[in-house]
Amino acid sequence: MRARVRAGDRDAFADLYDQNARAVYRHALRLTGSWPEAEEVMSETFLGAWRTRKTVDPERGSLTPWLLGIATHKAHNANRGLRRRLAFLARSPEPRPVEDFSDETAGRVDDARRLALVHDALRRLGRADREVIALCVGAGLDYQQAAEALDIPVGTVRSRLSRARERLARASSGPVPRNDVERRGRRGEKESEAAFAALFLQEETR
């Protein structure tokens, strides 16, 4: 797969997209806290991957860490752009009131609330810690894969993940059990998106 992607094989790239689009989208969602932003980051990630395909090392394993590394960078840029837009809106006149569409969106309120809880907890971390925990806990990469995604040493991934876990525990006013955050062995992933969100549910019950 790596060799074919590097060579510009469009069928291989289509397979790469099918296999990784969901993981890239979820990772972007964790880092941006916004469905539209996550979709934009996902699109930008695969566009960037195509443009930089010749940088792929044909001798390594899964391409997922490479894609998530690109997505991490794109999400950072998206967050910076969002902050600029919010600053502009803060200086703008109050918008006119619009019709209440709450009945149409009631089914998404729960998901939005949970996403906000997760993103609020992650925002309490520094960028470096946030990216590591999103990759290891959220995306399920092992330390070596996260190091590849961020182009940093494995030891740095370990120390950042440990620091992020401690800060999240303090932020939620209670200890986060090690087995809930990091599986035995090299991985630090959660079982599911719901389990990842549940890590921060103490925020709403403090």
Secondary structure, 3 states (H helix, E strand, C coil): CHHHHHCCCHHHHHHHHHHHHHHHHHHHHHHHCCHHHHHHHHHHHHHHHHHCHHHCCCCCCCCHHHHHHHHHHHHHHHHHHHHHHHHHHHCCCCCCCCCCCHHHHHHHHHHHHHHHHHHHHHHCCCHHHHHHHHHHHHCCCEHHHHHHHHCCCHHHHHHHHHHHHHHHHHHCCCCCCHHHHCCCCCECCCCCHHHHHHCCCHHHHC
